[in-house]
Amino acid sequence: MTDRRTRSAALGVAALAAVTVVPLAACGGSAPTAKASAAGSSASTGTGSASASAPGGANSPAKNVAPSRQPSQHSTTTSGSQDVATPSCTNTSKLAGWSNQRLAMLTIAVPVSETSVSDATAEVAAGAGGVLLFGNSAPADLGQQMATLKSHVPGNLGLLVMTDEEGGDIQRMANLVGSLPWPAYMAANYSEAQIQQATAQVAQKMAAAGVNMDLGPVIDVDGTNAAPSAQNPDGWRAFSGDPSVVSRDGVAYMKGMQAGGVIPVVKHFPGIGGSSYNSDLGPAYTVPWSSEQQSGMAPFKAAIAAGAPAVMVSNDTVPGLTTLPSGLSSAVIDGELKGKLGFKGLVITDALDAKAISAAGYSVPQATVQALRAGADMVMFSLEPDVPGLTTASANAVAAAVSNGSLSRDRLIDAANAVLNVRHVDLCHG
């Protein structure tokens, strides 16, 4: 998401050497109300506009213990010399038996404060596919609290537990898992191996606390030597203005998270380096599509080639490609990300309560339906006053869209399947 903190920081390069973790709004913002978005450590991680102090040294190496994949499909059996076709159980065939409402809930990540995760118990019990943690200081017993929350998941299928741990000022639980420098600092001072080691160490502690997804790394191409702000949602959140450096270090960060047992989410597709504004705060557009193709897309191609399990799509429009926010655009998701780049993993939106979304004429429930229609698999929004009401309204809107034919049930099943597959959940042999 975008960092919703709007304080600009005219700090020099020296500021990159010291880390100060400050309260974050959704998506990394600094507003009193937590918001999620493409720009920072806000709800889904997005563009960030935090005031900045820059981070310190590398963390020590961690073991490579990436989780193994579990198949969700199984071939037919044979008897003697004659093949006997037996019904093949797959996640898709299992999900086909679920109600539209249950499928819809699986595509929603519910925002909750990391200091009171039990607030999301009702939504998790209703089948929410994930929770999005907000805050700036995680409780010491977060792991125990998360275990209790997960015990309410229907069928004990587990849960995606995500937060923003980008580095620098965009960190929500550094007190518990250790601090990372701003990505710009890492790119200038760390080797690939050091980046991977540092992120793996943080990831191991995140996993121990029950958090299995990081809304990072930011792999936008932006070389601005400044903290993220309303006018520039990236700044030090980006590794570099050089696509090759972003590709190299972004993949190292991603691999470190995976080695520590955490699912990384690369963002903000198709790239918001050079964006006109922070989309959490208002309408924003990227550089022209021709420029995105030449530089902004390169790190995403590299990350996908390296096995990226999840991608977050921005809320920016893309001149020359789409007039819709990217997360609501089939041209961006189905056409470019899934079509031309061949991405097969989980596609997550940025915060759908962002001002860029409402300015485009969509409420959160309406945007949820449109995002799924465009090819997204999971949606999120910020820590709003009425999270239960907004969650229910969004799930109801999806179920209604399937019933009236404006959203394909097959598309909804595919989205739900992607949410399960990113955690290697096998409904047939669980």
NULOZA-220809 format. One line per 2 residues: number of its first residue (from 1); for each residue x, y, z of C-alpha. Coordinates in steps of 0.2 Angstrom, whole numbers, plus 5000, padded with zeros to 4 digits. Example, Ala and Ser with C-alpha at 12.3 -4.5 7.8 and 13.67 -1.06 7.14 Angstrom:
REM NULOZA-220809
1> 5062:4978:5039  5068:4995:5036
***
This chain:
REM NULOZA-220809
1> 5000:5000:5000  5005:5018:5000
3> 5011:5025:5015  4998:5037:5022
5> 5010:5047:5032  5010:5064:5024
7> 5025:5072:5033  5038:5076:5020
9> 5056:5074:5026  5070:5084:5018
11> 5083:5074:5025  5100:5071:5018
13> 5109:5055:5014  5116:5054:5031
15> 5098:5051:5038  5098:5034:5029
17> 5111:5028:5042  5099:5029:5057
19> 5083:5020:5060  5068:5028:5068
21> 5052:5018:5068  5037:5029:5070
23> 5018:5026:5071  5012:5021:5054
25> 4995:5023:5046  4987:5011:5034
27> 4999:5006:5021  5013:5014:5029
29> 5005:5031:5032  5007:5042:5047
31> 4989:5048:5049  4980:5044:5066
33> 4968:5033:5057  4976:5017:5050
35> 4975:5015:5032  4981:5002:5020
37> 4989:5006:5003  5002:5005:4990
39> 5013:5017:4997  5020:5012:5013
41> 5017:5001:5028  4999:5005:5027
43> 4986:4991:5026  4992:4982:5012
45> 5008:4990:5010  5009:5003:4997
47> 5016:5020:4994  5023:5027:5009
49> 5025:5045:5015  5033:5043:5031
51> 5046:5055:5039  5062:5046:5039
53> 5077:5042:5048  5087:5028:5040
55> 5091:5011:5046  5106:5003:5053
57> 5116:4987:5050  5113:4970:5043
59> 5105:4956:5053  5114:4940:5055
61> 5111:4925:5042  5097:4914:5044
63> 5095:4896:5038  5086:4893:5021
65> 5070:4884:5026  5058:4888:5013
67> 5042:4878:5014  5039:4864:5002
69> 5025:4864:4990  5010:4852:4992
71> 5001:4847:4976  4983:4851:4974
73> 4979:4839:4960  4981:4821:4958
75> 4981:4809:4943  4969:4795:4939
77> 4973:4778:4945  4975:4762:4935
79> 4970:4744:4938  4979:4730:4930
81> 4982:4734:4912  4967:4745:4910
83> 4966:4763:4915  4951:4766:4926
85> 4946:4784:4927  4942:4790:4944
87> 4936:4807:4949  4951:4818:4952
89> 4950:4828:4968  4957:4846:4967
91> 4956:4861:4976  4945:4868:4962
93> 4933:4853:4963  4932:4855:4982
95> 4929:4874:4981  4915:4871:4969
97> 4905:4864:4983  4907:4880:4993
99> 4893:4894:4994  4897:4910:4986
101> 4897:4919:5002  4911:4907:5009
103> 4921:4909:4993  4919:4928:4994
105> 4925:4929:5012  4941:4919:5008
107> 4946:4933:4996  4946:4946:5010
109> 4960:4951:5021  4953:4959:5037
111> 4962:4974:5045  4965:4973:5064
113> 4976:4981:5077  4991:4970:5081
115> 4988:4974:5100  4970:4967:5099
117> 4969:4953:5085  4955:4945:5094
119> 4944:4959:5087  4944:4950:5070
121> 4938:4933:5078  4920:4935:5070
123> 4927:4938:5053  4940:4924:5054
125> 4926:4912:5060  4916:4918:5045
127> 4930:4912:5034  4940:4927:5030
129> 4956:4922:5020  4968:4933:5030
131> 4971:4947:5042  4981:4963:5040
133> 4990:4969:5055  4991:4987:5059
135> 5001:4996:5073  5019:5001:5077
137> 5023:4990:5092  5018:4972:5092
139> 5014:4963:5109  5027:4950:5116
141> 5013:4937:5115  5008:4940:5097
143> 5011:4922:5093  5000:4915:5106
145> 4986:4928:5101  4988:4923:5083
147> 4987:4904:5087  4971:4908:5097
149> 4964:4918:5082  4968:4904:5070
151> 4959:4891:5080  4943:4899:5074
153> 4946:4896:5055  4933:4885:5048
155> 4940:4868:5044  4957:4872:5052
157> 4963:4878:5035  4975:4891:5042
159> 4975:4910:5038  4986:4922:5029
161> 4993:4934:5042  5001:4949:5034
163> 5009:4966:5039  5021:4979:5032
165> 5039:4975:5036  5048:4985:5022
167> 5062:4993:5032  5066:5010:5038
169> 5051:5019:5045  5039:5006:5036
171> 5040:4993:5050  5025:4987:5061
173> 5034:4975:5073  5052:4979:5073
175> 5051:4979:5092  5048:4960:5091
177> 5057:4955:5075  5072:4967:5073
179> 5074:4982:5062  5079:4983:5044
181> 5086:4998:5035  5077:5008:5022
183> 5079:4998:5005  5089:5013:4998
185> 5101:5011:5011  5102:4992:5009
187> 5105:4994:4990  5119:5006:4993
189> 5128:4997:5007  5123:4979:5007
191> 5128:4964:4996  5114:4953:4989
193> 5119:4940:5002  5118:4952:5016
195> 5101:4958:5011  5095:4940:5010
197> 5103:4936:5027  5095:4951:5035
199> 5078:4948:5029  5079:4930:5033
201> 5082:4934:5051  5068:4945:5052
203> 5057:4933:5043  5061:4919:5055
205> 5055:4930:5070  5039:4935:5060
207> 5035:4917:5057  5038:4913:5076
209> 5025:4927:5080  5012:4919:5068
211> 5015:4931:5054  5017:4922:5037
213> 5016:4936:5024  5026:4952:5022
215> 5019:4966:5011  5036:4969:5003
217> 5048:4971:4995  5044:4987:4986
219> 5052:4984:4969  5047:5001:4961
221> 5061:5010:4951  5064:5026:4960
223> 5080:5034:4965  5074:5050:4974
225> 5085:5053:4989  5071:5058:5001
227> 5058:5050:5013  5042:5045:5005
229> 5029:5059:5005  5012:5064:4998
231> 5021:5069:4982  5032:5054:4981
233> 5026:5038:4988  5042:5029:4986
235> 5058:5038:4989  5069:5028:5001
237> 5056:5014:5001  5063:5009:4984
239> 5080:5001:4982  5086:5012:4967
241> 5082:5022:4951  5092:5008:4942
243> 5080:4994:4936  5095:4981:4937
245> 5099:4986:4955  5080:4985:4960
247> 5079:4968:4951  5094:4961:4960
249> 5091:4967:4977  5072:4965:4977
251> 5075:4946:4973  5087:4945:4987
253> 5075:4952:4999  5061:4941:4992
255> 5072:4925:4994  5077:4930:5012
257> 5059:4931:5017  5055:4914:5009
259> 5070:4907:5017  5064:4913:5034
261> 5046:4905:5031  5037:4921:5026
263> 5028:4924:5010  5034:4940:5001
265> 5023:4951:4991  5032:4961:4978
267> 5024:4978:4975  5017:4990:4967
269> 5013:4983:4950  5016:4989:4937
271> 5027:5001:4946  5024:5018:4955
273> 5042:5025:4953  5039:5043:4947
275> 5021:5043:4952  5011:5059:4952
277> 5005:5057:4970  5001:5046:4984
279> 4986:5036:4979  4980:5034:4997
281> 4977:5053:4997  4970:5056:4980
283> 4970:5051:4962  4988:5046:4956
285> 4995:5041:4939  5012:5032:4935
287> 5024:5037:4921  5018:5033:4904
289> 5015:5015:4899  5029:5016:4887
291> 5041:5021:4901  5034:5008:4912
293> 5038:4995:4899  5056:5001:4897
295> 5061:5002:4916  5047:5000:4929
297> 5042:4982:4923  5059:4975:4924
299> 5060:4971:4942  5043:4962:4942
301> 5049:4952:4927  5064:4947:4937
303> 5054:4943:4953  5042:4932:4943
305> 5056:4923:4935  5063:4920:4952
307> 5047:4913:4959  5038:4927:4967
309> 5023:4920:4976  5012:4935:4977
311> 5011:4952:4968  5002:4968:4975
313> 4994:4979:4961  4994:4998:4964
315> 4980:5010:4964  4988:5022:4951
317> 4981:5024:4934  4994:5021:4920
319> 4993:5033:4905  4993:5024:4889
321> 4986:5008:4897  4972:5011:4908
323> 4961:5025:4915  4956:5014:4930
325> 4966:5012:4946  4977:4997:4941
327> 4970:4986:4954  4953:4987:4946
329> 4959:4986:4928  4958:4970:4918
331> 4971:4977:4906  4984:4978:4920
333> 4980:4962:4929  4973:4950:4916
335> 4982:4958:4901  4999:4962:4908
337> 5002:4953:4924  4994:4936:4921
339> 4994:4937:4902  5010:4944:4895
341> 5021:4940:4911  5013:4924:4914
343> 5011:4926:4933  5002:4911:4941
345> 5003:4916:4960  4992:4927:4971
347> 4987:4944:4965  4982:4956:4980
349> 4975:4974:4978  4982:4989:4988
351> 4970:4996:5000  4953:4998:4992
353> 4948:5013:5004  4961:5023:4996
355> 4956:5040:4990  4961:5036:4972
357> 4948:5022:4972  4934:5033:4979
359> 4938:5046:4967  4936:5034:4953
361> 4918:5031:4959  4920:5015:4969
363> 4915:5011:4986  4925:4997:4995
365> 4912:4984:4991  4910:4990:4973
367> 4929:4990:4971  4930:4972:4978
369> 4919:4966:4965  4928:4975:4951
371> 4945:4970:4957  4940:4951:4957
373> 4932:4954:4940  4949:4962:4934
375> 4959:4947:4940  4964:4951:4958
377> 4962:4936:4970  4962:4945:4987
379> 4957:4962:4992  4961:4973:5007
381> 4956:4989:5016  4962:5000:5030
383> 4958:4999:5049  4941:5008:5047
385> 4929:5012:5061  4917:4998:5055
387> 4928:4984:5050  4914:4971:5053
389> 4901:4980:5043  4913:4984:5028
391> 4919:4966:5028  4901:4959:5027
393> 4896:4972:5014  4910:4967:5003
395> 4907:4949:5004  4889:4952:5001
397> 4892:4962:4986  4903:4948:4979
399> 4890:4935:4982  4877:4946:4974
401> 4888:4949:4959  4890:4930:4956
403> 4871:4928:4958  4867:4942:4945
405> 4880:4936:4933  4891:4952:4934
407> 4905:4941:4941  4909:4924:4935
409> 4908:4910:4949  4923:4902:4940
411> 4933:4918:4943  4928:4918:4961
413> 4933:4900:4963  4950:4904:4955
415> 4953:4918:4966  4949:4908:4982
417> 4960:4894:4975  4975:4906:4973
419> 4972:4912:4992  4974:4893:4997
421> 4988:4889:4985  5000:4903:4991
423> 5000:4893:5008  5001:4876:4999
425> 4984:4871:5006  4978:4855:4999
427> 4959:4853:5002  4959:4835:4996
429> 4973:4828:5007  4974:4841:5022
***
